[in-house]
Amino acid sequence: MTTTCDPLVFDLVQWVAREPRTYAEVIDAWKTSCPRLTVWEDAIDQGLITRKNIGARGTIVVVTAAGRALLAAQPVESAIKPRAISASRKREPAL
């Protein structure tokens, strides 16, 4: 089964997965005045992140099991490494 989601929603889930974030931090970082960009609402509606009350420390946002599954299903892009040139293919500079 292949799971796809909006790239911005994926970025939000990935960002929250790095470490628990306070609700205020998430809203401040991901707020928008554009009604067409509903990243926060989409991630909540899809069950990828959730708010968790931790008492006196307030509310944090964490990735759910569905969010972790989404992250695990995405291929990890490896760093681009230059190809090695074999000794037989090296050319001497023209003089």
C-alpha positions in Angstrom: 0.0 0.0 0.0 1.4 3.4 -1.0 0.5 6.4 1.1 0.8 9.8 -0.3 0.1 13.2 1.2 0.6 16.8 0.5 4.4 17.7 0.6 3.8 20.5 3.1 1.8 18.1 5.4 4.7 15.6 5.1 7.2 18.4 6.0 5.1 19.3 9.1 4.9 15.7 10.3 8.7 15.2 9.6 9.4 18.4 11.6 7.3 17.4 14.6 8.8 13.9 14.5 12.3 15.3 15.1 11.2 16.3 18.6 8.0 17.1 20.5 7.0 20.7 19.9 4.9 23.0 21.9 1.5 23.8 20.5 2.5 27.5 20.4 5.7 26.7 18.6 3.9 24.7 15.9 1.2 27.2 15.3 3.7 30.0 15.2 5.9 28.2 12.7 3.0 26.9 10.5 0.4 29.6 10.7 -0.8 31.1 7.5 -3.3 33.7 6.5 -4.0 31.9 3.2 -7.2 29.7 3.5 -5.9 27.5 0.7 -2.9 26.3 2.9 -4.5 24.2 5.6 -1.3 22.3 6.5 -2.1 22.1 10.2 -5.7 21.2 9.8 -4.9 18.6 7.1 -2.3 16.9 9.3 -4.7 16.8 12.3 -7.7 15.6 10.1 -5.5 12.8 8.6 -4.5 11.7 12.1 -0.8 12.3 11.5 -0.2 14.5 14.5 -2.0 15.2 17.7 -2.1 17.6 20.6 -1.1 16.1 24.0 -1.8 18.0 27.3 1.2 17.5 29.6 -0.2 19.3 32.6 1.6 22.4 33.9 4.0 22.4 30.9 1.1 23.0 28.6 0.2 21.3 25.3 2.7 19.6 22.9 2.3 18.3 19.4 3.4 14.8 18.7 3.4 12.4 15.7 0.8 9.7 15.9 1.3 6.0 14.9 -0.3 6.9 11.5 2.2 9.8 11.1 5.2 7.5 11.9 3.9 4.9 9.4 3.7 7.7 6.8 7.3 8.7 7.5 8.5 5.1 7.4 6.7 4.5 4.0 8.5 7.3 2.3 11.8 6.5 0.6 14.8 8.2 2.1 16.7 10.3 -0.4 20.4 9.6 -0.2 22.9 12.3 -0.6 24.1 12.7 -4.1 27.7 11.6 -4.4 29.9 12.3 -7.4 30.7 9.3 -9.5 34.2 8.0 -9.3 36.1 8.1 -12.6 38.0 4.8 -13.3 41.7 5.0 -14.0 41.1 3.8 -17.6 38.6 6.6 -18.3 40.7 9.5 -16.9 42.0 11.7 -19.7 45.1 13.9 -19.6 44.4 17.6 -20.1 45.0 18.7 -23.7 48.0 21.0 -24.1 
